[in-house]
Amino acid sequence: MDVVGVIVKQPFEQLDASIDFVNLVKAGETISLTGGGVTAKDLATQQDSTSVVIASIPAPTVVGTKVCFRVQNGTNGARHRVTVRVVASGGERYEADADLSVVEL
């Protein structure tokens, strides 16, 4: 799947974000997090940045067809690729990405 969204935040901010799988999941199916759930990668270094920019409290959760998570911290000018992986109750697996830009305004 292509990048489905862009999140822009300042380094101090902690913001709630979500990715909705409504257009992929079949009617009546549920989804759950899989494969690390919500992860992040620094686009400049290609290093894992999950512990830096994805909050563990509150933990990422599934609400209907949406995966909700909180973004935090980050260095001014940094860009991260946030990846969300889910499995549907019918067995299909989906992955969606969003770009996170940290910008001090």
C-alpha positions in Angstrom: 0.0 0.0 0.0 1.2 3.6 -0.7 1.8 6.2 1.9 -1.7 7.1 3.2 -1.0 10.2 5.2 1.3 12.9 6.5 1.7 13.9 10.1 3.4 17.1 10.9 4.3 18.0 14.5 6.7 20.1 16.5 9.4 18.4 18.6 7.6 19.1 22.0 4.2 18.0 20.8 2.5 14.7 21.5 -0.3 14.1 19.1 -2.9 11.4 18.6 -3.0 9.9 15.1 -4.7 7.1 13.3 -4.7 5.0 10.1 -8.1 3.7 9.0 -8.3 0.4 7.1 -12.0 0.8 6.4 -11.6 0.5 2.6 -9.6 -2.8 2.9 -11.4 -4.8 5.6 -14.4 -6.7 4.5 -17.8 -6.0 6.1 -18.2 -7.8 9.4 -14.5 -8.5 9.9 -12.3 -7.2 12.7 -8.6 -6.3 12.7 -5.9 -6.7 15.3 -2.3 -5.4 15.4 0.4 -7.7 14.1 4.1 -7.7 13.1 5.2 -5.1 15.6 1.9 -3.2 15.3 3.0 0.4 14.9 6.7 1.0 14.0 8.8 3.9 12.7 11.9 4.4 10.7 14.1 7.5 10.4 14.1 8.2 6.7 17.6 9.9 6.8 19.4 7.0 8.6 17.0 4.1 7.8 17.3 3.2 11.5 14.4 2.1 13.7 12.9 5.1 15.5 9.9 3.5 17.1 10.9 4.2 20.7 11.7 7.8 19.8 8.5 8.9 18.0 5.8 6.3 18.9 4.5 6.6 22.4 4.1 3.4 24.4 1.7 5.1 26.8 -1.0 5.0 25.7 -0.2 1.9 23.7 -1.4 1.7 20.1 -5.0 0.4 19.9 -7.6 -0.8 17.4 -10.9 1.0 17.4 -13.2 -0.5 14.7 -11.2 -0.3 11.5 -8.8 2.3 12.8 -5.4 1.9 14.5 -4.9 4.8 16.9 -1.5 5.7 18.2 0.4 8.7 19.7 3.4 10.4 18.1 5.9 12.2 20.3 9.4 13.8 20.5 11.6 13.9 17.4 14.3 16.3 16.2 13.6 19.4 14.2 13.9 18.6 10.5 13.6 14.8 11.0 11.3 12.7 8.8 10.1 9.2 9.8 8.0 6.6 8.1 5.3 5.2 10.4 4.2 1.7 9.4 1.0 0.0 10.8 0.5 -3.7 10.3 -2.8 -5.5 11.0 -4.4 -8.8 10.4 -8.1 -9.2 9.6 -10.3 -11.8 11.2 -10.6 -13.4 7.7 -6.8 -13.9 7.6 -5.8 -11.1 5.3 -2.9 -9.0 6.3 -2.6 -5.3 5.6 0.1 -2.7 5.9 -0.2 1.1 5.7 2.4 3.9 6.0 2.3 7.5 6.9 5.1 10.1 6.9 5.9 11.9 10.1 7.7 15.3 9.8 9.1 17.0 12.8 9.2 20.8 12.3 9.9 23.5 14.8 7.7 26.4 13.7 
